[in-house]
Amino acid sequence: MKNLVHIHGFILIILVFAISCTERESHGNKTNIYYSENEDLPMGNFIDRIEIIPLETDSMNLIDQYHKIEFYDDFGGYLIVDKRQTVYLFTKEGDFISSSRKCRGDGPDQYNILVDAVYNPYNKSIEILNPFGSIYSYDLSFNFLGKRDLQEKSIHTFSRFYPLSDDSYILLPTLLGEKDAVMCFCDYSRQSIISVEDYTADFISTLTMNHNPFMRLNGELYFLPICLDYNIYRIDEDSCKLSKYINYSFGENINKEDLEKRFGDMSNRKSDEESLKRSFAVMEKVNDYLLQSDTPIPVIKQMNDSYLYFYVINNGVRETVIYDRKSKKSILHSNKHPVCLNFCFYLDKNSLYTIIYPYEMDKYIDKSLLDGNELKILDRVKDDDNPIIVRYVMKKGLT
């Protein structure tokens, strides 16, 4: 379960430091996804073909265990952050563009700690967020453009952000427990948080995997929380409000009250060092328990007009669930198959995208679904190359 993100250890240190210094769907209504009643299908039953995109490899762009990957239509490429907190840019064909390798440090034009990085389409820059809300801006060649700060002190640290304009952003606090299930609307021209939206009522636990929680669809902005929360929210950018768009169920959902009876209070609002450590310890116990639960736990969520995609942990087994929003039916595919789908970071039309290392090819690529050209590309991949982008193209009439 190495990709599961409970709470990253260095974030807790930063916090302490900061203190000391499938049946029916309508808007807001429940969508029941009874996937457990389905046959566990092999990949070839619902994937039409597989395409692979090796990321260019040389000594200047070697990725050391990716932490985040996102595709941006705006500049037509991938943004990848690795465990060294270096940002890499690649074209959609896998060609290397640039990296932030020389931007990490203590200089005035450098960032020291990265918790998130995005492409900002409003000023066409790469922006890097540090835990304390500072944003560093660079062009696509990683030439420094500027730094902006927040003066707000009520939030200790942040973990995610999303640009709404040149100066307006959504920031998400580091998620330790229920009190952190809020969304901060920030105006950097005023260096302040102008509004805070609360989704604590539906927060269950911090158990999740690393995925992008924001997405645009048909001009609307949506939020798919990086926590256990059985909702997809719509964001009103003008009023800075959240509203429930889809509330989903897998036939049985985790009950927060039962968890609190078993493990203790998850809604501690105190922010002193001891309270933070206690909240962290409770969440760790809850998450360990949920990983072995018989109740399916969605740890990655993706959405478009046609499908809902979930990567689920069920009694220690990883499962892919794809729900057809038109037919109201779903499919199930688990990692019990000799070749299985890896977790996917991007859903585009009828395609799912993942990233794998060369040594994982036999586990996640069914070679019978590759054409002759893709097989030749795969044969040229070396064990010590950069990761590979894999595109799973789903069959028409999926369900």
N, C-alpha and C positions, 0 to 999 in steps of 0.2 A: 504493500500500500504506500510505496515511497512517494507517489505523486499527490497523495491526500494532504491537504493543508489544514491542520488543526489551528494552531497559532504559531507562526514562525518564531523561533527562539529569540532571534536578535530583536524582534519588535518588542518583546516583553522587557528586554534590557533597556531599550530606548524609552519605554513607558516609565520605568522606575527612575531612569536618569532625568526624564523631563519633570517628574514630580519633585524629585530632590533638587533639581535645579529647574371502453372508450365510447361515452354514449351521448352526451349532450353538451353543447357549448354555447354560451352567450356571454356578453360582457358582464364581468363580476359574478357570474354564476359558475357552479362547479362543473368541471369536466371529469367524468369518471373514466379511468383508463384501466380496464380489467385485463392487463396484459398477462398476468400469471396463469390465466386460463388458456393461453395460446401455446402452440407447439414451439419449442426452441429451434428456430430455423438456422440452417447453415448459411454462410455468406452468399453462396451462389443462388439461393432462393429469392433474394431481394436486391442483390447488387448486380447490375448489368455488366459493368466493366470497371477496371481500376486504371487510373493514370498516375504516374509518379513524376515528381519534380525534384531531382537532386539539387541541394543548395551548393553553390560553388564553394570549393574548398581550396584555400591556400594558407600560408603561414600567417597572413594578416587578418584572417576572419574565422579562425577556429572557434566554434561555439562550445562552451564548457557547461553542459547540462542546462538545457533551456528552462527558464522559469515562466516565461510568458511568450505567446505568439499570437499575432493578430494580422488579418489581411485588411488592407485599406484600398477600396476602389479609387479613392481620391488621387493617390499617387501610383496606383497600380502595382502594389507590392506588399511584402511581408515585413512586419516589425517584430523582432525577436529580442527578448532579454534573457541573458544567461545568468547562472548563479554568481558570477563575478560582478553582476550588476552593470554589464556592458550591453549597449543597445546595438543591434545589427539591422541593416536594411538590405533587403533583396528584392529584385523584380519578381513579377509573377512567374517568370520563366526560371527563376532560381539564380540569376546572376547577382553577384555581390555589388552593392551600391556604396555603402560606407558603414562606419562603426564609430561609437563614442569612446573607443579605447583610450584616446589621449585626453578625454574630457573628464576623467575620474581623478580627483585629487583635492587638494586644499587651496588651490589658486582661486582668484576672483572670478575666473571664467569657467570653473570646474565645479562639478557636484561631488559630494562626499558619500552620500547614502541615497540610493534609489529604491523607492517602493513601487513606483509605477512609471510607465512611459507611454505616450500616445502621439499620434499625428494629429495636429490641429489644422483642420481644413480652412479655418477662417484666416489664419495668418501663414498657412502653408509651412509650418515649422514642426520639428520634433520637440516635444516638451517632456521634461522629466520632473517628477514630483519627489520631494524628500518627505520624511515622516512628519515634519513640523509645518507643512503647508507651503513651503517655498517651491516655486516653479522656475526651472531653468529652460530657456528656449535656445534652440540651435536650428540652423538651416539643414537641408538634406545632406550636406557634406560635413555636418557637425562643426560649423563655424559658430561661435557664440553670438547670440543676438541680445540676450538680456536675462535678468532675474527679477522675479516679483515675489513679494512676501505677504503673509497675513499677519495682522496684529492681534487677531482673536486668540484668547488664551483659555477659553472654556473647553476646547477639545484638545486632548493631550497629543495624540498623533493620528495621522491619516494613512490609508493604505491604497486607495484608488481615486482616480479623478476622471472627469469627462468634460471637454470644452463645449460650452454653449454659445460662445462668441469670442471676440478678441480678448475680452476682459472677464467674462462670466464663466464660472465652472461649477460642476457638482463635485464635491469631495465626500468620500466615505471614510468615517473613522476606522481605526484599527478595531477589529471585531473581537472583543474578549467575552462578551455576554450580551444579555438582552438590552442593557442600557445603551449599547453602541449600535443598535439597529436603527440608525437615523441617517438621513441624507441632508448634507449641508449645501445650500446654494450660496455661492461666494461671488462677490464683486471685487476683483483685484484692483480696480481703479480707486476703490474706497478702502482696500486692504481689510475687508471685513466679511463675516458671514452675515448674509442679509435675511436668511430664512432657514429653518430646520424642519424637515418633515420626518415624522415618527412612524415606523412600521414594527414597533416592538410587540404589538398585540399578537402578531402572527409569527414572531420569531420562535423557533424551537431549539436550535443549537447552532454552534459555529461549524459543524461538520460540513466540509465542502471540498471541491478541487479547484485548482486555479483556472478560472475562465473569465472572459470578459462579461461583466454583468449588464452592460449597456448595449442597446441595438436600436437602429433606426429602421422603420418599416413603413413605406408609403407616407413618408413625411412626418410620422409620429415617432416619439422617443419612448422606449420601453426599458424597464429595469427588471432583471432576473437575478434576485439577491444571491450573493456569495455566502449563503448560510442555508440551513434547513428551514424553509418557509414555503408553504405550498401555494404560493401566489406568483403571478406575473403582473407587474404593475405598469400602468401608463403614467408618463411624466408630463405634466402641463408646464411647459417652459415659461409661459407668460405669468402664470399665477404661482409658480414654484410649488406645485401640489402633486401628490401621489394619489392615484386611484387604482383600485383593483381591476385588472383587465380579465385575467383568467385565474380562477381558483381550481386547482386540480387535485385529484385523489387517485391513488392506485388501489382503491377498494378498501384500504385500511391505512390510516395515517397515524404517525406517532402522536401521542397525547402528552403535552408539556406538563400537565399537572401530575401525571404518573412519574415523569422523570424527576420532578422536583421533590416528590415524596421519597423517591429512591436515593437521590444524590444531594438534595439541598437546594437552596435558593439560587436561581440563575438570573435574578433581576436586581442584584445588589447595585444600588445607585452610587455608592461611595467610591471615591477615586484616590484614596490614600494607598500607599504602597502595599500594606498588608491586605487590604480589600482586593486590590488587583491580583495579588498572588493567589488569594483564596478563590476568586472568580476563575482564574486560569486553571487551577487545580480541579475545580468542579467541572469545567467544560471538558478537560482532558478525560475525566472519568465518564462523562456522558458520551463523548464521541467514541471512546473505546467500546462502550456498551452498544452503541448504535451500529458500529461496524459489524458486529456479530448478530444483530437483530434479525428476526424472521420477517420484519416489516421492511419493505423496499425503501431505500434512502436515496433520493435523487441528488447526486453530487455535481452534475453538470447539466445545464439546461440551455437549449437553443430553440429558436422559433423563426418561422417565416409564414407566409400566407397559406402554405399547403401543409406544413408539418410542425409538430412539436417533437423535439429530440431530447431524450433523457439518457444520461449515463448513470446507472443505478448500482448501489451496493446492496445485495440481498443475502443475508446470512454468510457474509464473507465472499460471495461470488459477484463478480462484475458482470453487469448486463446492459445491453443496448436496447432501448425501447423507442420505437418510432411510431408516433400517433398521427394518422391521416386526418386532418381537420375537416375534410370534405366528406369522407365516408364514415367518419367517427369510429374507425377501427384501428387497431394497433398490431405491431409485430414485436416479437421477442427474439433476441439473439444473445447468447451468453458466452463467457470465455471458456466454457467447457469444450468448445469445438477445437480441433487441432489447429485451424487457422481462424482467427476471429478479428472483428473490428476493434481497433484501438479506440480510446476515447477521442472525441472529435471536438475541435475548437471553433469550427465555422460551418454554418449551414447556408448554402446558396442554391436556391431553386430546388433541383432534385439531387444535389451533390453534398456530400459530407467530406470535410477535410480534416486530416490528422497529421501529426508529425512523428516520425519514428527514427531511431538510430539504425545504422546499417546492420548491426547484429540482431535486430528485431524483425528483419524482413520475412523470414520463414514463418514467424508467428502471426504477422498482421497482413501479409500480402498473399492472396490466393493466385498463384501464377496462371491458373487456367482462365482467369479473368483479364489477363494482359494480352494485348495483341503483339505482333512480332516486333514492332518498333519499341514498345514499352519493355519487352524482354531484353532487347539489346541495351537499352538505357540501364536497366537493372544490373546486367552483367558487368557494366563498367564501374559500378559502385564498389568502392573499397571499404574494408572494415574500419579504417581510421578516418573516413570522410566525415563531413558534416552531416547532420540529420537530413532526412528525406521528407518532403511534403507528399502525402498520399491523398488522392481524390477518389472517393468511392461514389460512383454514379449509380443512383438507385433506378430500379426498373420502373417503367410506367405501369400504372395500376398496381401499385405496391401492395395493397391489401386486397 
